[in-house]
């Protein structure tokens, strides 16, 4: 029996991860900031006789992370896979004044930038912090952090978009450091570019459906990744993505 935790999972990539993982036999902890949304998403999957457990989780709330880790320890005794999928992109804010404060240089605001970094860069590490002991109880513990091609310095060809770009680039380097620390415990930590995906963030014209993107990541990364890959920034096809 394998246990997985997926953050930001009531829709989009997170929901599809829960669906495909549970179909492969995982018991999946599906989290969302709103418990009702998590429960509704889990019901849709459990109606298909899948094993999904809804939990409320605001990833910047370390107490909530700790509580879910304690619940997981009590119920399952371990965790095999963490998919840190929860994230925000200022370009999608309904409040465009707020958006500009993490997007345009002339409007840049430190607090708005830090809020994005908290969710996208720091929270994934806090999740691993509290699940570390449970990961150590797995035969092959894996942490997948959903990054973005926008986190690549090499491929960046335009300006602005500071909150999102900065947060994904920071996530990449923080994961590299975390992977180095956890390598002795055989915990595999990788960042993954899922591609341009048809989600609320990616838009309807994106290259991949959520089904195709998650299938790529499961087949090319989750099923093949080894401890020697830990710390890498990987593309959805399993190849190393430029930093």
C-alpha positions in Angstrom: 0.0 0.0 0.0 1.4 3.4 -1.1 0.3 6.7 0.4 0.5 10.0 -1.4 -0.2 13.6 -0.4 -1.2 16.2 -3.1 -1.5 19.9 -2.2 -3.7 22.3 -4.1 -5.7 19.3 -5.4 -9.4 20.2 -5.7 -9.0 21.0 -9.4 -6.4 21.1 -12.3 -3.2 19.3 -12.1 -3.6 18.4 -8.4 -7.0 16.8 -9.0 -5.7 14.8 -11.9 -2.7 13.6 -9.9 -5.1 12.4 -7.2 -7.2 10.6 -9.8 -4.3 8.9 -11.6 -2.4 8.0 -8.5 -5.4 6.5 -6.8 -6.1 4.4 -10.0 -2.6 3.1 -9.6 -3.4 1.9 -6.1 -2.3 4.8 -3.9 -4.3 6.0 -1.0 -4.3 9.7 -1.7 -4.7 12.6 0.7 -6.3 15.4 -1.3 -5.8 18.9 0.1 -7.3 22.3 -0.6 -7.6 25.5 1.3 -11.4 25.1 1.4 -12.4 21.8 3.1 -15.7 21.8 1.2 -13.9 22.0 -2.1 -11.6 19.2 -1.0 -14.5 17.1 0.1 -16.4 17.6 -3.2 -13.4 16.7 -5.2 -12.8 13.6 -3.1 -16.4 12.5 -3.5 -16.1 12.6 -7.3 -13.1 10.2 -7.1 -14.5 8.0 -4.3 -17.6 7.5 -6.4 -15.2 5.6 -8.8 -14.2 3.4 -5.9 -10.9 5.1 -5.4 -9.3 5.8 -2.0 -9.1 9.6 -1.5 -9.1 11.4 1.8 -10.0 15.2 1.8 -8.2 17.6 4.1 -8.2 21.3 4.5 -4.7 22.8 4.0 -3.6 26.3 3.6 0.1 25.6 2.8 1.3 28.8 4.5 -0.3 27.5 7.8 2.4 25.4 9.3 0.1 24.3 12.1 -2.3 22.7 9.6 0.7 21.0 7.9 1.7 19.5 11.2 -1.8 18.4 12.0 -2.1 16.5 8.7 1.3 14.9 9.2 0.2 13.7 12.6 -3.1 12.4 11.2 -1.2 10.6 8.4 1.2 9.0 11.0 -1.8 7.8 13.0 -3.8 6.4 10.1 -1.1 5.2 7.7 2.2 5.3 9.5 4.2 6.6 6.5 4.1 8.7 3.3 5.5 7.5 0.0 4.9 10.4 -2.2 4.4 14.2 -1.8 3.3 16.2 -4.8 3.7 19.9 -3.9 1.3 21.3 -6.4 -0.3 24.3 -4.6 0.8 27.6 -6.1 -0.3 31.1 -7.0 0.3 33.3 -10.0 -0.2 37.0 -9.6 -1.2 37.4 -13.2 -4.4 35.5 -12.3 -5.4 37.9 -9.5 -8.9 39.4 -10.0 -7.5 42.6 -8.3 -5.2 44.0 -10.9 -3.8 46.6 -8.6 -2.7 43.8 -6.3 -1.4 41.8 -9.4 0.8 44.8 -10.5 2.6 44.8 -7.1 4.1 41.4 -7.9 4.4 41.9 -11.7 5.7 45.3 -12.7 8.9 46.9 -11.6 7.4 50.3 -11.1 4.6 48.9 -8.9 6.6 46.3 -7.0 5.7 45.8 -3.4 7.8 43.7 -1.0 4.9 42.3 0.9 3.1 41.1 -2.2 6.3 39.5 -3.5 6.9 37.8 -0.2 3.4 36.4 -0.2 4.0 34.7 -3.5 7.4 33.3 -2.3 5.7 32.0 0.9 3.2 29.9 -1.1 5.3 28.8 -4.1 8.8 28.6 -2.6 8.8 28.1 1.1 5.6 26.1 1.8 6.8 23.0 -0.2 9.8 22.8 2.1 7.6 23.2 5.2 5.5 20.3 4.0 8.6 18.1 3.7 9.8 19.3 7.1 6.8 17.9 8.8 6.5 14.8 6.7 10.2 14.0 6.9 9.9 11.2 9.4 7.0 9.6 7.5 9.0 9.8 4.3 11.8 7.9 6.0 9.4 5.0 6.6 8.8 4.5 2.9 10.8 2.0 0.8 11.2 4.7 -1.9 10.2 8.2 -0.7 9.7 10.8 -3.4 8.9 14.5 -3.3 7.8 16.1 -6.6 7.6 19.9 -6.6 5.6 21.4 -9.5 7.8 24.1 -10.9 7.6 25.9 -14.2 9.8 26.6 -17.3 9.6 30.3 -16.1 11.8 29.3 -13.2 14.7 28.7 -15.7 17.2 31.6 -15.9 18.5 30.2 -19.2 15.2 30.3 -21.0 13.9 33.6 -19.6 13.6 36.0 -22.5 11.2 38.7 -21.2 10.9 41.1 -18.3 8.4 41.5 -15.5 6.3 38.8 -13.9 8.6 39.0 -10.9 6.5 37.2 -8.2 5.9 34.0 -10.1 9.2 33.8 -11.9 11.2 34.6 -8.8 9.2 32.1 -6.7 9.7 29.2 -9.1 13.4 30.0 -9.5 13.8 30.1 -5.7 11.9 26.8 -5.4 14.4 25.2 -7.8 17.4 26.2 -5.8 15.8 25.5 -2.4 14.9 22.0 -3.6 18.5 21.4 -4.7 19.6 22.2 -1.2 16.9 20.1 0.4 17.8 17.2 -1.8 21.4 17.4 -0.8 20.4 17.4 2.9 18.0 14.5 2.5 20.0 12.3 0.2 21.5 10.4 3.1 17.9 9.4 4.0 17.3 8.2 0.4 14.5 10.8 0.0 14.2 11.7 -3.7 13.4 15.4 -4.2 12.8 16.7 -7.8 11.3 19.8 -9.3 9.2 19.3 -12.5 8.2 21.5 -15.3 4.7 20.1 -16.2 4.6 21.9 -19.5 2.0 24.4 -20.7 -1.2 22.9 -19.3 -4.9 23.7 -19.8 -5.7 24.9 -16.3 -7.0 28.1 -14.9 -3.4 29.3 -14.9 -2.4 28.0 -18.3 -5.5 28.8 -20.2 -7.5 26.9 -22.8 -5.0 27.3 -25.6 -2.2 25.5 -23.7 -0.4 22.5 -25.2 -1.4 19.8 -22.7 -4.6 18.7 -21.0 -4.2 18.0 -17.3 -4.6 14.3 -18.2 -1.7 14.3 -20.6 0.6 16.4 -18.4 0.1 14.2 -15.3 0.4 11.0 -17.4 3.7 12.4 -18.7 5.0 13.2 -15.2 3.9 9.8 -13.8 5.3 7.7 -16.7 8.5 9.7 -17.3 9.4 10.8 -13.8 7.6 9.2 -10.9 8.0 5.7 -12.3 11.7 6.1 -13.2 13.3 8.6 -10.8 16.1 7.4 -8.6 18.1 8.9 -5.8 20.8 9.9 -8.3 18.2 12.3 -9.9 17.5 14.0 -6.6 17.9 17.7 -6.7 17.3 17.9 -10.5 15.0 20.2 -12.3 13.2 17.9 -14.8 11.0 18.4 -17.8 7.7 16.5 -18.1 9.5 14.1 -20.5 12.0 13.1 -17.9 14.9 15.1 -19.3 16.9 17.6 -17.3 15.5 21.1 -17.8 18.0 24.0 -18.1 18.4 25.9 -14.9 
